[in-house]
Amino acid sequence: MAPRCAVRRRVTELHRLAVDDEDAVGLRAGVDDVESALAAVESNLQAGEYADAHQGARSALSAARDIGSSLAALAAAEEGVDEDAATRAVRGGFDLPRRAYATGQPLEPGPYRVRLTDESAPVVDQEPPMTTRWLQFLHEEDGSIAGRALATVVPDSEIEEVAVDWVPRNQVRVDELLGGDYVRVWLNRSGSSYLVHMPTSAP
């Protein structure tokens, strides 16, 4: 079970490196998810389900490496290293390619940062809770709020039903869809994707 040991070492490093600021909130939650996965590995081992334990350890190790890469990029930025595109994406920064409308509010092209809130839409009928979350769009220069939009929440375990190529991990991605009729902002944090589709024409 070498992968399991490697995960435990990585989790220890992540706890040591993570700091108490806004950037670290999602990463800390990701570390907690890895630890939960390790608890499941321990349970499988005790039950003698070695194949499941081995697979679970490898998955947890992969997740820990993703978090470690995100932390390394953030640490480089804190040390004054020039922020490259990957580091900016980890922080939630992106360039809006054209005017788009977030809940009817126009957002002009330019640099923004997306922030995940704790708010969700009211539960309808038998819909499971937390299937939506509100995202805020901040002007990257001064941090002021430019608008907000309701995102659909898709767990990583179900993202293959949405994704056609690569999936962002603990970062943001922006795509133009349907020939530019929509702009999709795709934020990934702690094992879930938050998807917003903003029209580029006035509602």
C-alpha positions in Angstrom: 0.0 0.0 0.0 2.8 2.5 -0.9 0.3 4.9 -2.5 -1.6 5.2 0.9 1.7 6.1 2.7 2.5 8.7 0.0 -1.0 10.2 0.5 -0.5 10.6 4.2 2.9 12.3 3.7 1.3 14.6 1.2 -1.6 15.5 3.5 0.9 16.4 6.2 2.7 18.7 3.8 -0.5 20.3 2.7 -1.6 21.0 6.3 1.8 22.6 6.9 1.7 24.8 3.8 -2.0 25.9 3.8 -2.6 29.4 5.2 -5.8 31.0 6.6 -6.8 33.3 3.8 -9.4 33.2 1.1 -7.3 31.3 -1.4 -6.8 28.5 1.1 -10.4 27.8 2.0 -11.1 25.6 -1.0 -7.8 23.9 -0.7 -8.3 23.1 2.9 -11.6 21.5 2.1 -9.8 19.4 -0.5 -7.4 18.2 2.1 -10.3 17.2 4.3 -11.8 15.3 1.4 -8.5 13.4 0.9 -8.5 12.5 4.6 -12.0 11.2 4.3 -10.9 9.1 1.4 -8.1 7.7 3.5 -10.6 6.8 6.2 -12.5 4.8 3.6 -9.2 3.1 2.6 -8.6 2.1 6.2 -12.1 0.7 6.4 -11.6 -1.4 3.3 -8.4 -2.7 4.7 -10.0 -3.8 7.9 -12.7 -5.6 5.8 -10.1 -7.3 3.7 -11.3 -5.5 0.5 -7.7 -4.9 -0.7 -8.5 -4.1 -4.3 -10.9 -1.3 -3.3 -8.4 -0.1 -0.7 -5.6 0.1 -3.3 -7.7 1.9 -5.8 -9.0 4.3 -3.2 -5.4 5.1 -2.1 -4.3 5.8 -5.7 -7.3 8.1 -6.2 -6.6 10.0 -3.0 -3.0 10.4 -4.0 -4.0 11.9 -7.3 -6.3 14.3 -5.6 -3.5 15.3 -3.1 -1.1 15.9 -6.0 -3.7 18.3 -7.6 -4.0 20.2 -4.4 -0.2 20.3 -4.0 0.1 21.8 -7.5 -2.4 24.5 -6.6 -0.6 25.3 -3.4 2.8 25.5 -5.2 1.4 28.0 -7.6 -0.1 30.1 -4.8 3.2 30.0 -2.8 5.1 31.2 -5.8 2.8 34.2 -6.2 3.2 35.0 -2.4 7.0 35.0 -2.8 6.7 37.6 -5.5 7.2 35.4 -8.5 5.4 36.7 -11.6 1.9 35.3 -11.8 1.5 33.2 -14.9 -1.8 32.1 -16.4 -2.0 28.9 -14.3 -1.5 30.7 -11.0 -4.0 33.3 -11.9 -6.6 30.6 -12.8 -6.0 28.9 -9.4 -6.8 32.2 -7.7 -10.0 32.4 -9.7 -8.8 35.1 -12.2 -9.9 35.1 -15.8 -10.4 37.4 -18.8 -14.0 37.8 -20.0 -13.7 37.8 -23.8 -16.8 39.8 -24.6 -19.8 41.5 -22.9 -21.9 38.9 -21.1 -24.9 39.2 -18.8 -24.9 37.8 -15.3 -28.4 37.7 -13.9 -29.3 40.5 -16.3 -26.3 42.6 -15.2 -23.9 43.4 -18.1 -20.2 42.6 -17.5 -17.8 44.3 -19.9 -14.9 42.4 -21.4 -11.8 42.5 -19.2 -10.1 40.9 -16.2 -12.3 39.5 -13.4 -12.0 37.1 -10.4 -14.7 34.7 -9.5 -15.6 33.9 -5.9 -17.8 31.1 -4.6 -20.3 32.1 -2.0 -22.2 30.0 0.6 -25.6 31.0 -0.9 -27.7 28.6 -3.0 -31.2 28.8 -4.6 -34.2 27.6 -2.6 -34.8 23.8 -2.9 -37.6 23.0 -5.4 -39.7 19.9 -4.9 -37.5 16.9 -4.3 -34.4 18.4 -5.6 -31.3 17.6 -3.5 -29.9 20.5 -1.5 -26.8 22.4 -2.7 -27.3 21.7 -6.4 -26.8 25.4 -7.1 -24.5 28.1 -5.6 -24.1 31.8 -6.2 -20.9 33.0 -7.7 -19.7 36.6 -7.5 -17.7 38.3 -10.2 -15.1 40.8 -8.9 -13.2 43.4 -10.8 -9.6 42.0 -10.6 -8.0 45.5 -10.2 -9.8 46.6 -7.0 -11.9 43.6 -5.9 -15.2 45.4 -6.2 -18.3 43.3 -7.0 -19.3 43.5 -10.7 -22.1 41.1 -10.7 -23.2 37.6 -9.6 -24.8 34.5 -11.2 -26.3 31.2 -10.1 -24.1 28.3 -10.9 -25.1 24.6 -11.3 -23.1 22.3 -9.1 -21.7 19.1 -10.7 -19.6 16.7 -8.5 -16.4 15.5 -10.1 -17.9 12.0 -10.1 -20.5 13.1 -12.6 -18.5 15.7 -14.6 -17.9 13.3 -17.5 -21.5 13.9 -18.5 -20.7 17.5 -19.1 -17.0 17.6 -20.1 -15.8 17.0 -23.6 -12.1 17.5 -23.0 -10.1 18.6 -20.0 -11.6 19.4 -16.6 -10.2 22.3 -14.5 -8.9 21.3 -11.1 -9.1 23.9 -8.3 -9.1 26.7 -10.9 -11.3 28.6 -13.2 -11.9 28.1 -17.0 -13.8 30.3 -19.5 -15.2 29.1 -22.8 -17.3 30.8 -25.6 -20.1 28.5 -26.6 -22.5 28.4 -29.6 -20.5 30.7 -31.7 -20.2 33.3 -29.0 -23.9 33.3 -27.9 -22.9 32.3 -24.4 -19.8 32.6 -22.2 -19.4 29.7 -19.7 -17.5 30.3 -16.5 -16.4 27.0 -15.0 -15.0 27.0 -11.4 -13.7 23.9 -9.8 -13.2 23.7 -6.1 -12.8 20.8 -3.7 -14.2 18.1 -5.9 -17.1 20.0 -7.5 -17.6 22.1 -10.6 -19.6 25.3 -10.6 -20.9 26.1 -14.0 -22.4 29.5 -15.1 -23.7 30.1 -18.7 -24.0 33.8 -19.4 -25.7 35.1 -22.6 -23.9 37.6 -24.6 -27.1 39.3 -25.8 -29.2 41.5 -23.6 -32.0 39.5 -21.9 
